[in-house]
Amino acid sequence: MLVLSRNPEEAIMIGDEVEITVLEVRGDKVRLGIRAPAEIPVHRKEVYQAMKEANVEAASPNDGALQQAMLILRGRRKREEKARVKEG
């Protein structure tokens, strides 16, 4: 981890496009300004982690969803078999 000291109104650059400026230091709080292109998402870490967890949860099928999908596929298979019998 790189550790830097900056005074208010001083900045650091990340690559050529991301600029982080110390806006204010008040007690144990530091206000930062972040300038980045729109295509680079910028989130507080706790928000980022919550989004990541929500995405993992949404991508993981629960038992109910899996059973529902199996019923749909079974119903489709039965309809296809009936159609083949009628054709044959």
HTML snippet that shows the backbone in 3Dmol.js (N, CA, C, O; Angstrom):
<script src="https://3Dmol.org/build/3Dmol-min.js"></script>
<div id="view" style="width:600px;height:400px;position:relative"></div>
<script>
const pdb = `
ATOM      1  N   MET A   1       0.842  -1.169   0.000  1.00  0.00           N
ATOM      2  CA  MET A   1       0.000   0.000   0.000  1.00  0.00           C
ATOM      3  C   MET A   1       0.892   1.238   0.000  1.00  0.00           C
ATOM      4  O   MET A   1       1.834   1.350   0.784  1.00  0.00           O
ATOM      5  N   LEU A   2       0.575   2.141  -0.880  1.00  0.00           N
ATOM      6  CA  LEU A   2       1.275   3.417  -0.944  1.00  0.00           C
ATOM      7  C   LEU A   2       0.625   4.362   0.063  1.00  0.00           C
ATOM      8  O   LEU A   2      -0.596   4.513   0.069  1.00  0.00           O
ATOM      9  N   VAL A   3       1.419   4.990   0.901  1.00  0.00           N
ATOM     10  CA  VAL A   3       0.905   5.934   1.894  1.00  0.00           C
ATOM     11  C   VAL A   3       1.461   7.308   1.567  1.00  0.00           C
ATOM     12  O   VAL A   3       2.675   7.490   1.482  1.00  0.00           O
ATOM     13  N   LEU A   4       0.558   8.292   1.381  1.00  0.00           N
ATOM     14  CA  LEU A   4       0.951   9.654   1.035  1.00  0.00           C
ATOM     15  C   LEU A   4       0.397  10.628   2.064  1.00  0.00           C
ATOM     16  O   LEU A   4      -0.656  10.392   2.657  1.00  0.00           O
ATOM     17  N   SER A   5       1.108  11.709   2.268  1.00  0.00           N
ATOM     18  CA  SER A   5       0.598  12.805   3.085  1.00  0.00           C
ATOM     19  C   SER A   5       0.255  13.955   2.151  1.00  0.00           C
ATOM     20  O   SER A   5       1.046  14.305   1.276  1.00  0.00           O
ATOM     21  N   ARG A   6      -0.919  14.541   2.333  1.00  0.00           N
ATOM     22  CA  ARG A   6      -1.365  15.655   1.507  1.00  0.00           C
ATOM     23  C   ARG A   6      -2.024  16.680   2.409  1.00  0.00           C
ATOM     24  O   ARG A   6      -2.658  16.326   3.404  1.00  0.00           O
ATOM     25  N   ASN A   7      -1.878  17.927   2.069  1.00  0.00           N
ATOM     26  CA  ASN A   7      -2.550  19.023   2.765  1.00  0.00           C
ATOM     27  C   ASN A   7      -3.818  19.370   1.995  1.00  0.00           C
ATOM     28  O   ASN A   7      -3.968  18.981   0.837  1.00  0.00           O
ATOM     29  N   PRO A   8      -4.732  20.101   2.632  1.00  0.00           N
ATOM     30  CA  PRO A   8      -5.931  20.526   1.896  1.00  0.00           C
ATOM     31  C   PRO A   8      -5.546  21.238   0.593  1.00  0.00           C
ATOM     32  O   PRO A   8      -4.575  21.992   0.535  1.00  0.00           O
ATOM     33  N   GLU A   9      -6.327  20.975  -0.428  1.00  0.00           N
ATOM     34  CA  GLU A   9      -6.165  21.503  -1.794  1.00  0.00           C
ATOM     35  C   GLU A   9      -5.034  20.826  -2.567  1.00  0.00           C
ATOM     36  O   GLU A   9      -4.801  21.174  -3.725  1.00  0.00           O
ATOM     37  N   GLU A  10      -4.333  19.882  -1.972  1.00  0.00           N
ATOM     38  CA  GLU A  10      -3.336  19.105  -2.702  1.00  0.00           C
ATOM     39  C   GLU A  10      -3.999  17.842  -3.235  1.00  0.00           C
ATOM     40  O   GLU A  10      -4.992  17.370  -2.682  1.00  0.00           O
ATOM     41  N   ALA A  11      -3.447  17.306  -4.303  1.00  0.00           N
ATOM     42  CA  ALA A  11      -4.083  16.168  -4.972  1.00  0.00           C
ATOM     43  C   ALA A  11      -3.074  15.073  -5.274  1.00  0.00           C
ATOM     44  O   ALA A  11      -1.862  15.268  -5.188  1.00  0.00           O
ATOM     45  N   ILE A  12      -3.610  13.923  -5.629  1.00  0.00           N
ATOM     46  CA  ILE A  12      -2.809  12.825  -6.172  1.00  0.00           C
ATOM     47  C   ILE A  12      -3.494  12.395  -7.476  1.00  0.00           C
ATOM     48  O   ILE A  12      -4.696  12.588  -7.654  1.00  0.00           O
ATOM     49  N   MET A  13      -2.724  11.826  -8.358  1.00  0.00           N
ATOM     50  CA  MET A  13      -3.232  11.340  -9.630  1.00  0.00           C
ATOM     51  C   MET A  13      -3.116   9.820  -9.655  1.00  0.00           C
ATOM     52  O   MET A  13      -2.116   9.255  -9.214  1.00  0.00           O
ATOM     53  N   ILE A  14      -4.147   9.170 -10.174  1.00  0.00           N
ATOM     54  CA  ILE A  14      -4.109   7.732 -10.429  1.00  0.00           C
ATOM     55  C   ILE A  14      -4.215   7.591 -11.938  1.00  0.00           C
ATOM     56  O   ILE A  14      -5.265   7.841 -12.529  1.00  0.00           O
ATOM     57  N   GLY A  15      -3.121   7.193 -12.543  1.00  0.00           N
ATOM     58  CA  GLY A  15      -3.067   7.168 -13.997  1.00  0.00           C
ATOM     59  C   GLY A  15      -3.162   8.595 -14.525  1.00  0.00           C
ATOM     60  O   GLY A  15      -2.785   9.545 -13.839  1.00  0.00           O
ATOM     61  N   ASP A  16      -3.662   8.738 -15.737  1.00  0.00           N
ATOM     62  CA  ASP A  16      -3.786  10.062 -16.349  1.00  0.00           C
ATOM     63  C   ASP A  16      -5.157  10.681 -16.143  1.00  0.00           C
ATOM     64  O   ASP A  16      -5.344  11.865 -16.424  1.00  0.00           O
ATOM     65  N   GLU A  17      -6.131   9.897 -15.652  1.00  0.00           N
ATOM     66  CA  GLU A  17      -7.506  10.370 -15.673  1.00  0.00           C
ATOM     67  C   GLU A  17      -8.173  10.536 -14.311  1.00  0.00           C
ATOM     68  O   GLU A  17      -9.210  11.193 -14.226  1.00  0.00           O
ATOM     69  N   VAL A  18      -7.626   9.974 -13.262  1.00  0.00           N
ATOM     70  CA  VAL A  18      -8.282  10.036 -11.953  1.00  0.00           C
ATOM     71  C   VAL A  18      -7.478  10.947 -11.032  1.00  0.00           C
ATOM     72  O   VAL A  18      -6.291  10.727 -10.788  1.00  0.00           O
ATOM     73  N   GLU A  19      -8.157  11.977 -10.528  1.00  0.00           N
ATOM     74  CA  GLU A  19      -7.524  12.934  -9.622  1.00  0.00           C
ATOM     75  C   GLU A  19      -8.282  12.929  -8.297  1.00  0.00           C
ATOM     76  O   GLU A  19      -9.504  13.073  -8.268  1.00  0.00           O
ATOM     77  N   ILE A  20      -7.546  12.764  -7.210  1.00  0.00           N
ATOM     78  CA  ILE A  20      -8.136  12.795  -5.874  1.00  0.00           C
ATOM     79  C   ILE A  20      -7.543  13.988  -5.134  1.00  0.00           C
ATOM     80  O   ILE A  20      -6.329  14.089  -4.960  1.00  0.00           O
ATOM     81  N   THR A  21      -8.427  14.893  -4.698  1.00  0.00           N
ATOM     82  CA  THR A  21      -8.001  16.124  -4.032  1.00  0.00           C
ATOM     83  C   THR A  21      -8.489  16.135  -2.594  1.00  0.00           C
ATOM     84  O   THR A  21      -9.646  15.812  -2.325  1.00  0.00           O
ATOM     85  N   VAL A  22      -7.617  16.505  -1.677  1.00  0.00           N
ATOM     86  CA  VAL A  22      -8.025  16.704  -0.284  1.00  0.00           C
ATOM     87  C   VAL A  22      -8.732  18.056  -0.228  1.00  0.00           C
ATOM     88  O   VAL A  22      -8.119  19.096  -0.471  1.00  0.00           O
ATOM     89  N   LEU A  23     -10.016  18.034   0.092  1.00  0.00           N
ATOM     90  CA  LEU A  23     -10.781  19.272   0.151  1.00  0.00           C
ATOM     91  C   LEU A  23     -10.731  19.919   1.521  1.00  0.00           C
ATOM     92  O   LEU A  23     -10.641  21.141   1.646  1.00  0.00           O
ATOM     93  N   GLU A  24     -10.791  19.070   2.561  1.00  0.00           N
ATOM     94  CA  GLU A  24     -10.877  19.623   3.910  1.00  0.00           C
ATOM     95  C   GLU A  24     -10.494  18.551   4.922  1.00  0.00           C
ATOM     96  O   GLU A  24     -10.790  17.372   4.732  1.00  0.00           O
ATOM     97  N   VAL A  25      -9.844  18.960   5.982  1.00  0.00           N
ATOM     98  CA  VAL A  25      -9.556  18.091   7.121  1.00  0.00           C
ATOM     99  C   VAL A  25     -10.192  18.754   8.330  1.00  0.00           C
ATOM    100  O   VAL A  25      -9.849  19.881   8.685  1.00  0.00           O
ATOM    101  N   ARG A  26     -11.121  18.047   8.960  1.00  0.00           N
ATOM    102  CA  ARG A  26     -11.829  18.599  10.119  1.00  0.00           C
ATOM    103  C   ARG A  26     -11.873  17.517  11.191  1.00  0.00           C
ATOM    104  O   ARG A  26     -12.618  16.545  11.070  1.00  0.00           O
ATOM    105  N   GLY A  27     -11.074  17.689  12.239  1.00  0.00           N
ATOM    106  CA  GLY A  27     -11.011  16.669  13.285  1.00  0.00           C
ATOM    107  C   GLY A  27     -10.477  15.369  12.710  1.00  0.00           C
ATOM    108  O   GLY A  27      -9.393  15.331  12.129  1.00  0.00           O
ATOM    109  N   ASP A  28     -11.256  14.299  12.879  1.00  0.00           N
ATOM    110  CA  ASP A  28     -10.823  12.998  12.360  1.00  0.00           C
ATOM    111  C   ASP A  28     -11.472  12.664  11.017  1.00  0.00           C
ATOM    112  O   ASP A  28     -11.441  11.513  10.583  1.00  0.00           O
ATOM    113  N   LYS A  29     -12.057  13.665  10.359  1.00  0.00           N
ATOM    114  CA  LYS A  29     -12.692  13.470   9.055  1.00  0.00           C
ATOM    115  C   LYS A  29     -11.882  14.158   7.959  1.00  0.00           C
ATOM    116  O   LYS A  29     -11.349  15.251   8.151  1.00  0.00           O
ATOM    117  N   VAL A  30     -11.804  13.503   6.826  1.00  0.00           N
ATOM    118  CA  VAL A  30     -11.139  14.060   5.655  1.00  0.00           C
ATOM    119  C   VAL A  30     -12.155  14.060   4.514  1.00  0.00           C
ATOM    120  O   VAL A  30     -12.752  13.024   4.223  1.00  0.00           O
ATOM    121  N   ARG A  31     -12.357  15.190   3.876  1.00  0.00           N
ATOM    122  CA  ARG A  31     -13.233  15.273   2.703  1.00  0.00           C
ATOM    123  C   ARG A  31     -12.362  15.221   1.460  1.00  0.00           C
ATOM    124  O   ARG A  31     -11.400  15.976   1.320  1.00  0.00           O
ATOM    125  N   LEU A  32     -12.721  14.310   0.558  1.00  0.00           N
ATOM    126  CA  LEU A  32     -11.971  14.121  -0.672  1.00  0.00           C
ATOM    127  C   LEU A  32     -12.848  14.468  -1.859  1.00  0.00           C
ATOM    128  O   LEU A  32     -14.055  14.228  -1.846  1.00  0.00           O
ATOM    129  N   GLY A  33     -12.240  15.026  -2.871  1.00  0.00           N
ATOM    130  CA  GLY A  33     -12.904  15.236  -4.149  1.00  0.00           C
ATOM    131  C   GLY A  33     -12.273  14.305  -5.161  1.00  0.00           C
ATOM    132  O   GLY A  33     -11.049  14.204  -5.244  1.00  0.00           O
ATOM    133  N   ILE A  34     -13.108  13.624  -5.934  1.00  0.00           N
ATOM    134  CA  ILE A  34     -12.598  12.662  -6.907  1.00  0.00           C
ATOM    135  C   ILE A  34     -13.089  13.056  -8.287  1.00  0.00           C
ATOM    136  O   ILE A  34     -14.293  13.155  -8.521  1.00  0.00           O
ATOM    137  N   ARG A  35     -12.163  13.280  -9.193  1.00  0.00           N
ATOM    138  CA  ARG A  35     -12.495  13.598 -10.578  1.00  0.00           C
ATOM    139  C   ARG A  35     -12.045  12.412 -11.423  1.00  0.00           C
ATOM    140  O   ARG A  35     -10.863  12.070 -11.467  1.00  0.00           O
ATOM    141  N   ALA A  36     -13.031  11.784 -12.102  1.00  0.00           N
ATOM    142  CA  ALA A  36     -12.740  10.615 -12.926  1.00  0.00           C
ATOM    143  C   ALA A  36     -13.702  10.608 -14.105  1.00  0.00           C
ATOM    144  O   ALA A  36     -14.793  11.169 -14.014  1.00  0.00           O
ATOM    145  N   PRO A  37     -13.314   9.984 -15.206  1.00  0.00           N
ATOM    146  CA  PRO A  37     -14.228   9.866 -16.342  1.00  0.00           C
ATOM    147  C   PRO A  37     -15.491   9.102 -15.937  1.00  0.00           C
ATOM    148  O   PRO A  37     -15.467   8.277 -15.024  1.00  0.00           O
ATOM    149  N   ALA A  38     -16.588   9.391 -16.630  1.00  0.00           N
ATOM    150  CA  ALA A  38     -17.872   8.769 -16.305  1.00  0.00           C
ATOM    151  C   ALA A  38     -17.826   7.247 -16.403  1.00  0.00           C
ATOM    152  O   ALA A  38     -18.569   6.565 -15.697  1.00  0.00           O
ATOM    153  N   GLU A  39     -16.976   6.709 -17.257  1.00  0.00           N
ATOM    154  CA  GLU A  39     -16.928   5.255 -17.423  1.00  0.00           C
ATOM    155  C   GLU A  39     -16.181   4.542 -16.294  1.00  0.00           C
ATOM    156  O   GLU A  39     -16.161   3.312 -16.246  1.00  0.00           O
ATOM    157  N   ILE A  40     -15.574   5.301 -15.397  1.00  0.00           N
ATOM    158  CA  ILE A  40     -14.896   4.710 -14.235  1.00  0.00           C
ATOM    159  C   ILE A  40     -15.803   4.901 -13.028  1.00  0.00           C
ATOM    160  O   ILE A  40     -15.955   6.020 -12.540  1.00  0.00           O
ATOM    161  N   PRO A  41     -16.411   3.809 -12.538  1.00  0.00           N
ATOM    162  CA  PRO A  41     -17.299   3.953 -11.384  1.00  0.00           C
ATOM    163  C   PRO A  41     -16.502   4.276 -10.123  1.00  0.00           C
ATOM    164  O   PRO A  41     -15.420   3.734  -9.899  1.00  0.00           O
ATOM    165  N   VAL A  42     -17.053   5.162  -9.312  1.00  0.00           N
ATOM    166  CA  VAL A  42     -16.424   5.536  -8.045  1.00  0.00           C
ATOM    167  C   VAL A  42     -17.474   5.360  -6.953  1.00  0.00           C
ATOM    168  O   VAL A  42     -18.529   5.993  -6.989  1.00  0.00           O
ATOM    169  N   HIS A  43     -17.179   4.493  -5.977  1.00  0.00           N
ATOM    170  CA  HIS A  43     -18.113   4.210  -4.884  1.00  0.00           C
ATOM    171  C   HIS A  43     -17.355   4.193  -3.561  1.00  0.00           C
ATOM    172  O   HIS A  43     -16.156   3.917  -3.525  1.00  0.00           O
ATOM    173  N   ARG A  44     -18.066   4.491  -2.476  1.00  0.00           N
ATOM    174  CA  ARG A  44     -17.493   4.234  -1.152  1.00  0.00           C
ATOM    175  C   ARG A  44     -17.316   2.723  -1.024  1.00  0.00           C
ATOM    176  O   ARG A  44     -18.095   1.959  -1.594  1.00  0.00           O
ATOM    177  N   LYS A  45     -16.309   2.292  -0.288  1.00  0.00           N
ATOM    178  CA  LYS A  45     -16.001   0.864  -0.219  1.00  0.00           C
ATOM    179  C   LYS A  45     -17.183   0.050   0.291  1.00  0.00           C
ATOM    180  O   LYS A  45     -17.455  -1.026  -0.241  1.00  0.00           O
ATOM    181  N   GLU A  46     -17.896   0.537   1.315  1.00  0.00           N
ATOM    182  CA  GLU A  46     -19.007  -0.239   1.861  1.00  0.00           C
ATOM    183  C   GLU A  46     -20.146  -0.374   0.840  1.00  0.00           C
ATOM    184  O   GLU A  46     -20.837  -1.393   0.821  1.00  0.00           O
ATOM    185  N   VAL A  47     -20.344   0.635   0.001  1.00  0.00           N
ATOM    186  CA  VAL A  47     -21.359   0.559  -1.052  1.00  0.00           C
ATOM    187  C   VAL A  47     -20.905  -0.442  -2.120  1.00  0.00           C
ATOM    188  O   VAL A  47     -21.701  -1.258  -2.586  1.00  0.00           O
ATOM    189  N   TYR A  48     -19.649  -0.380  -2.497  1.00  0.00           N
ATOM    190  CA  TYR A  48     -19.095  -1.310  -3.482  1.00  0.00           C
ATOM    191  C   TYR A  48     -19.242  -2.757  -3.012  1.00  0.00           C
ATOM    192  O   TYR A  48     -19.646  -3.623  -3.787  1.00  0.00           O
ATOM    193  N   GLN A  49     -18.914  -3.019  -1.744  1.00  0.00           N
ATOM    194  CA  GLN A  49     -19.013  -4.379  -1.212  1.00  0.00           C
ATOM    195  C   GLN A  49     -20.468  -4.851  -1.186  1.00  0.00           C
ATOM    196  O   GLN A  49     -20.747  -6.011  -1.491  1.00  0.00           O
ATOM    197  N   ALA A  50     -21.397  -3.959  -0.825  1.00  0.00           N
ATOM    198  CA  ALA A  50     -22.815  -4.329  -0.810  1.00  0.00           C
ATOM    199  C   ALA A  50     -23.296  -4.652  -2.221  1.00  0.00           C
ATOM    200  O   ALA A  50     -24.055  -5.602  -2.412  1.00  0.00           O
ATOM    201  N   MET A  51     -22.866  -3.879  -3.203  1.00  0.00           N
ATOM    202  CA  MET A  51     -23.242  -4.138  -4.593  1.00  0.00           C
ATOM    203  C   MET A  51     -22.685  -5.490  -5.056  1.00  0.00           C
ATOM    204  O   MET A  51     -23.370  -6.257  -5.732  1.00  0.00           O
ATOM    205  N   LYS A  52     -21.451  -5.760  -4.687  1.00  0.00           N
ATOM    206  CA  LYS A  52     -20.805  -7.006  -5.066  1.00  0.00           C
ATOM    207  C   LYS A  52     -21.545  -8.207  -4.460  1.00  0.00           C
ATOM    208  O   LYS A  52     -21.784  -9.203  -5.143  1.00  0.00           O
ATOM    209  N   GLU A  53     -21.903  -8.105  -3.179  1.00  0.00           N
ATOM    210  CA  GLU A  53     -22.639  -9.181  -2.514  1.00  0.00           C
ATOM    211  C   GLU A  53     -24.017  -9.377  -3.149  1.00  0.00           C
ATOM    212  O   GLU A  53     -24.465 -10.510  -3.330  1.00  0.00           O
ATOM    213  N   ALA A  54     -24.678  -8.284  -3.483  1.00  0.00           N
ATOM    214  CA  ALA A  54     -25.999  -8.377  -4.115  1.00  0.00           C
ATOM    215  C   ALA A  54     -25.892  -9.054  -5.477  1.00  0.00           C
ATOM    216  O   ALA A  54     -26.767  -9.838  -5.844  1.00  0.00           O
ATOM    217  N   ASN A  55     -24.840  -8.767  -6.225  1.00  0.00           N
ATOM    218  CA  ASN A  55     -24.644  -9.399  -7.532  1.00  0.00           C
ATOM    219  C   ASN A  55     -24.393 -10.896  -7.394  1.00  0.00           C
ATOM    220  O   ASN A  55     -24.904 -11.690  -8.184  1.00  0.00           O
ATOM    221  N   VAL A  56     -23.609 -11.281  -6.395  1.00  0.00           N
ATOM    222  CA  VAL A  56     -23.341 -12.706  -6.169  1.00  0.00           C
ATOM    223  C   VAL A  56     -24.638 -13.410  -5.795  1.00  0.00           C
ATOM    224  O   VAL A  56     -24.929 -14.498  -6.294  1.00  0.00           O
ATOM    225  N   GLU A  57     -25.413 -12.788  -4.918  1.00  0.00           N
ATOM    226  CA  GLU A  57     -26.682 -13.386  -4.489  1.00  0.00           C
ATOM    227  C   GLU A  57     -27.653 -13.512  -5.660  1.00  0.00           C
ATOM    228  O   GLU A  57     -28.333 -14.528  -5.804  1.00  0.00           O
ATOM    229  N   ALA A  58     -27.715 -12.493  -6.479  1.00  0.00           N
ATOM    230  CA  ALA A  58     -28.631 -12.525  -7.624  1.00  0.00           C
ATOM    231  C   ALA A  58     -28.214 -13.575  -8.650  1.00  0.00           C
ATOM    232  O   ALA A  58     -29.065 -14.152  -9.328  1.00  0.00           O
ATOM    233  N   ALA A  59     -26.925 -13.823  -8.766  1.00  0.00           N
ATOM    234  CA  ALA A  59     -26.423 -14.788  -9.740  1.00  0.00           C
ATOM    235  C   ALA A  59     -26.508 -16.221  -9.227  1.00  0.00           C
ATOM    236  O   ALA A  59     -26.364 -17.167 -10.002  1.00  0.00           O
ATOM    237  N   SER A  60     -26.742 -16.388  -7.927  1.00  0.00           N
ATOM    238  CA  SER A  60     -26.826 -17.727  -7.340  1.00  0.00           C
ATOM    239  C   SER A  60     -28.286 -18.163  -7.310  1.00  0.00           C
ATOM    240  O   SER A  60     -29.114 -17.534  -6.652  1.00  0.00           O
ATOM    241  N   PRO A  61     -28.600 -19.241  -8.025  1.00  0.00           N
ATOM    242  CA  PRO A  61     -29.997 -19.685  -8.020  1.00  0.00           C
ATOM    243  C   PRO A  61     -30.378 -20.230  -6.651  1.00  0.00           C
ATOM    244  O   PRO A  61     -29.613 -20.965  -6.028  1.00  0.00           O
ATOM    245  N   ASN A  62     -31.566 -19.864  -6.194  1.00  0.00           N
ATOM    246  CA  ASN A  62     -32.042 -20.459  -4.950  1.00  0.00           C
ATOM    247  C   ASN A  62     -32.822 -21.718  -5.304  1.00  0.00           C
ATOM    248  O   ASN A  62     -33.131 -21.946  -6.473  1.00  0.00           O
ATOM    249  N   ASP A  63     -33.141 -22.530  -4.312  1.00  0.00           N
ATOM    250  CA  ASP A  63     -33.818 -23.804  -4.566  1.00  0.00           C
ATOM    251  C   ASP A  63     -35.149 -23.600  -5.276  1.00  0.00           C
ATOM    252  O   ASP A  63     -35.490 -24.371  -6.173  1.00  0.00           O
ATOM    253  N   GLY A  64     -35.900 -22.585  -4.896  1.00  0.00           N
ATOM    254  CA  GLY A  64     -37.195 -22.321  -5.507  1.00  0.00           C
ATOM    255  C   GLY A  64     -37.064 -22.013  -6.986  1.00  0.00           C
ATOM    256  O   GLY A  64     -37.840 -22.513  -7.801  1.00  0.00           O
ATOM    257  N   ALA A  65     -36.081 -21.189  -7.335  1.00  0.00           N
ATOM    258  CA  ALA A  65     -35.873 -20.822  -8.735  1.00  0.00           C
ATOM    259  C   ALA A  65     -35.435 -22.031  -9.543  1.00  0.00           C
ATOM    260  O   ALA A  65     -35.859 -22.200 -10.687  1.00  0.00           O
ATOM    261  N   LEU A  66     -34.599 -22.865  -8.967  1.00  0.00           N
ATOM    262  CA  LEU A  66     -34.128 -24.057  -9.668  1.00  0.00           C
ATOM    263  C   LEU A  66     -35.284 -25.031  -9.899  1.00  0.00           C
ATOM    264  O   LEU A  66     -35.416 -25.589 -10.988  1.00  0.00           O
ATOM    265  N   GLN A  67     -36.113 -25.236  -8.889  1.00  0.00           N
ATOM    266  CA  GLN A  67     -37.267 -26.124  -9.041  1.00  0.00           C
ATOM    267  C   GLN A  67     -38.240 -25.577 -10.085  1.00  0.00           C
ATOM    268  O   GLN A  67     -38.779 -26.339 -10.888  1.00  0.00           O
ATOM    269  N   GLN A  68     -38.465 -24.273 -10.081  1.00  0.00           N
ATOM    270  CA  GLN A  68     -39.351 -23.642 -11.063  1.00  0.00           C
ATOM    271  C   GLN A  68     -38.822 -23.880 -12.484  1.00  0.00           C
ATOM    272  O   GLN A  68     -39.587 -24.216 -13.388  1.00  0.00           O
ATOM    273  N   ALA A  69     -37.521 -23.706 -12.672  1.00  0.00           N
ATOM    274  CA  ALA A  69     -36.923 -23.923 -13.995  1.00  0.00           C
ATOM    275  C   ALA A  69     -37.076 -25.374 -14.424  1.00  0.00           C
ATOM    276  O   ALA A  69     -37.347 -25.646 -15.593  1.00  0.00           O
ATOM    277  N   MET A  70     -36.907 -26.305 -13.499  1.00  0.00           N
ATOM    278  CA  MET A  70     -37.046 -27.728 -13.831  1.00  0.00           C
ATOM    279  C   MET A  70     -38.483 -28.043 -14.251  1.00  0.00           C
ATOM    280  O   MET A  70     -38.697 -28.801 -15.197  1.00  0.00           O
ATOM    281  N   LEU A  71     -39.458 -27.472 -13.564  1.00  0.00           N
ATOM    282  CA  LEU A  71     -40.861 -27.700 -13.930  1.00  0.00           C
ATOM    283  C   LEU A  71     -41.158 -27.160 -15.321  1.00  0.00           C
ATOM    284  O   LEU A  71     -41.851 -27.808 -16.106  1.00  0.00           O
ATOM    285  N   ILE A  72     -40.644 -25.992 -15.625  1.00  0.00           N
ATOM    286  CA  ILE A  72     -40.848 -25.393 -16.948  1.00  0.00           C
ATOM    287  C   ILE A  72     -40.238 -26.277 -18.022  1.00  0.00           C
ATOM    288  O   ILE A  72     -40.866 -26.542 -19.047  1.00  0.00           O
ATOM    289  N   LEU A  73     -39.011 -26.735 -17.789  1.00  0.00           N
ATOM    290  CA  LEU A  73     -38.345 -27.581 -18.784  1.00  0.00           C
ATOM    291  C   LEU A  73     -39.057 -28.922 -18.951  1.00  0.00           C
ATOM    292  O   LEU A  73     -39.162 -29.426 -20.070  1.00  0.00           O
ATOM    293  N   ARG A  74     -39.547 -29.506 -17.857  1.00  0.00           N
ATOM    294  CA  ARG A  74     -40.288 -30.775 -17.953  1.00  0.00           C
ATOM    295  C   ARG A  74     -41.563 -30.583 -18.762  1.00  0.00           C
ATOM    296  O   ARG A  74     -41.911 -31.412 -19.604  1.00  0.00           O
ATOM    297  N   GLY A  75     -42.260 -29.470 -18.494  1.00  0.00           N
ATOM    298  CA  GLY A  75     -43.495 -29.181 -19.234  1.00  0.00           C
ATOM    299  C   GLY A  75     -43.211 -29.005 -20.712  1.00  0.00           C
ATOM    300  O   GLY A  75     -43.978 -29.477 -21.552  1.00  0.00           O
ATOM    301  N   ARG A  76     -42.140 -28.342 -21.035  1.00  0.00           N
ATOM    302  CA  ARG A  76     -41.747 -28.137 -22.437  1.00  0.00           C
ATOM    303  C   ARG A  76     -41.429 -29.477 -23.101  1.00  0.00           C
ATOM    304  O   ARG A  76     -41.829 -29.729 -24.237  1.00  0.00           O
ATOM    305  N   ARG A  77     -40.704 -30.331 -22.377  1.00  0.00           N
ATOM    306  CA  ARG A  77     -40.327 -31.639 -22.916  1.00  0.00           C
ATOM    307  C   ARG A  77     -41.578 -32.475 -23.194  1.00  0.00           C
ATOM    308  O   ARG A  77     -41.672 -33.131 -24.231  1.00  0.00           O
ATOM    309  N   LYS A  78     -42.536 -32.451 -22.265  1.00  0.00           N
ATOM    310  CA  LYS A  78     -43.769 -33.223 -22.462  1.00  0.00           C
ATOM    311  C   LYS A  78     -44.532 -32.720 -23.680  1.00  0.00           C
ATOM    312  O   LYS A  78     -45.057 -33.521 -24.453  1.00  0.00           O
ATOM    313  N   ARG A  79     -44.599 -31.399 -23.862  1.00  0.00           N
ATOM    314  CA  ARG A  79     -45.296 -30.834 -25.029  1.00  0.00           C
ATOM    315  C   ARG A  79     -44.601 -31.256 -26.327  1.00  0.00           C
ATOM    316  O   ARG A  79     -45.264 -31.569 -27.316  1.00  0.00           O
ATOM    317  N   GLU A  80     -43.267 -31.264 -26.319  1.00  0.00           N
ATOM    318  CA  GLU A  80     -42.519 -31.675 -27.510  1.00  0.00           C
ATOM    319  C   GLU A  80     -42.755 -33.149 -27.823  1.00  0.00           C
ATOM    320  O   GLU A  80     -42.888 -33.527 -28.987  1.00  0.00           O
ATOM    321  N   GLU A  81     -42.807 -33.989 -26.773  1.00  0.00           N
ATOM    322  CA  GLU A  81     -43.061 -35.418 -26.990  1.00  0.00           C
ATOM    323  C   GLU A  81     -44.459 -35.636 -27.559  1.00  0.00           C
ATOM    324  O   GLU A  81     -44.634 -36.453 -28.464  1.00  0.00           O
ATOM    325  N   LYS A  82     -45.455 -34.921 -27.044  1.00  0.00           N
ATOM    326  CA  LYS A  82     -46.820 -35.038 -27.560  1.00  0.00           C
ATOM    327  C   LYS A  82     -46.879 -34.602 -29.016  1.00  0.00           C
ATOM    328  O   LYS A  82     -47.568 -35.227 -29.822  1.00  0.00           O
ATOM    329  N   ALA A  83     -46.166 -33.540 -29.359  1.00  0.00           N
ATOM    330  CA  ALA A  83     -46.153 -33.045 -30.740  1.00  0.00           C
ATOM    331  C   ALA A  83     -45.518 -34.091 -31.652  1.00  0.00           C
ATOM    332  O   ALA A  83     -45.999 -34.285 -32.769  1.00  0.00           O
ATOM    333  N   ARG A  84     -44.468 -34.767 -31.223  1.00  0.00           N
ATOM    334  CA  ARG A  84     -43.823 -35.801 -32.021  1.00  0.00           C
ATOM    335  C   ARG A  84     -44.749 -37.000 -32.241  1.00  0.00           C
ATOM    336  O   ARG A  84     -44.791 -37.581 -33.325  1.00  0.00           O
ATOM    337  N   VAL A  85     -45.483 -37.352 -31.193  1.00  0.00           N
ATOM    338  CA  VAL A  85     -46.405 -38.478 -31.298  1.00  0.00           C
ATOM    339  C   VAL A  85     -47.499 -38.149 -32.321  1.00  0.00           C
ATOM    340  O   VAL A  85     -47.872 -39.012 -33.115  1.00  0.00           O
ATOM    341  N   LYS A  86     -48.013 -36.930 -32.314  1.00  0.00           N
ATOM    342  CA  LYS A  86     -49.044 -36.523 -33.261  1.00  0.00           C
ATOM    343  C   LYS A  86     -48.507 -36.536 -34.691  1.00  0.00           C
ATOM    344  O   LYS A  86     -49.218 -36.914 -35.622  1.00  0.00           O
ATOM    345  N   GLU A  87     -47.245 -36.121 -34.864  1.00  0.00           N
ATOM    346  CA  GLU A  87     -46.642 -36.082 -36.190  1.00  0.00           C
ATOM    347  C   GLU A  87     -46.344 -37.475 -36.718  1.00  0.00           C
ATOM    348  O   GLU A  87     -46.425 -37.719 -37.922  1.00  0.00           O
ATOM    349  N   GLY A  88     -45.999 -38.390 -35.817  1.00  0.00           N
ATOM    350  CA  GLY A  88     -45.524 -39.710 -36.191  1.00  0.00           C
ATOM    351  C   GLY A  88     -46.595 -40.638 -36.531  1.00  0.00           C
ATOM    352  O   GLY A  88     -46.329 -41.792 -36.866  1.00  0.00           O
TER     353      GLY A  88
END
`;
const viewer = $3Dmol.createViewer("view");
viewer.addModel(pdb, "pdb");
viewer.setStyle({}, {cartoon: {color: "spectrum"}});
viewer.zoomTo();
viewer.render();
</script>
